[in-house]
């Protein structure tokens, strides 16, 4: 199994400049790096007002974006480290494969803490599919079918964000035809793939994602098959997150009524492909991110 430690990035950066924990920055020089851990660009809006004078800021981040997409009024550079992707590398090796065949539920959707526009997303699902023949868990509450006997870990409302990250509720996922995913922050312009999507990729379960703009394009650049031969994924290119969500739910309706038994061989091919990406492609992606880190640091 490939070891992909964050320390390699930290060692490289600390040889060039001070590195501060995103949750404990305090006094700082005018050129420094913030270790944002696995956070996405959404955390920037909480950081910037707390900073003193900054000449150049470097962000070691779990997501990727170009600075010209998100203006924070400071000269900054993003050093991407795909934390979630590498965390799931070892899990995907050991995870049981999703089993194709008749399922008791149409789909599942596992949504954590309240964050705009998740409330709208959940309300739209309940309105569009009133039969509730699916699993919809939001903030630790079951809003459709009871999935308590299917999850392999019990979470309180306070734990739903902090402990679910590396949880693989295989029995729950395997009871549904597909996974309807609401990624971390669909309003941002970065690419931030988390356990929400990686669970299904790791086991080869069909999925559809309400993510950031061009989310599917970024997954394909990582080498994954995103089921675009099964349903139209062009909704992902729409810039407005509300329009993107409505178009995505129209695709969900198609998948809801799909005869999945007619696509078994195609789905198995996609499953094999995506599990192979975890096993064989991520080392090259990791090395690419390390090389980019070195290139950025050469300009300091």
Number of C-alpha atoms within 10 A of each C-alpha: 8 11 10 15 12 15 9 10 18 15 11 14 21 13 10 13 15 14 21 18 12 19 11 8 15 11 9 15 14 12 17 20 27 21 20 21 18 16 19 22 21 16 11 15 10 10 13 13 9 9 13 11 10 15 11 15 16 21 22 26 22 25 24 20 19 12 14 8 10 13 10 13 7 13 13 20 16 21 27 21 24 23 21 20 20 20 18 20 23 16 18 24 16 10 16 14 20 20 16 20 12 13 14 11 19 19 25 25 21 19 25 22 16 11 12 12 15 19 12 12 17 18 10 14 17 14 10 14 14 10 9 17 15 24 24 23 19 19 18 19 17 14 16 17 14 13 18 12 10 14 15 13 12 12 17 11 13 11 14 18 16 12 13 16 15 16 14 23 14 18 14 18 26 25 23 23 26 24 24 26 18 23 21 24 21 25 16 18 20 23 24 27 23 23 20 25 22 21 24 27 26 29 25 25 24 24 21 23 21 25 25 27 22 18 22 25 17 16 15 11 9 14 17 21 19 20 16 11 9 13 13 13 20 14 22 23 15 15 14 13 21 15 13 20 23 15 18 21 21 13 16 23 13 12 21 17 9 14 12 16 11 9 12 14 11 12 19 18 12 20 22 15 17 23 22 17 19 24 17 11 15 19 18 10 16 19 12 12 17 19 12 14 19 15 12 15 16 9 6 10
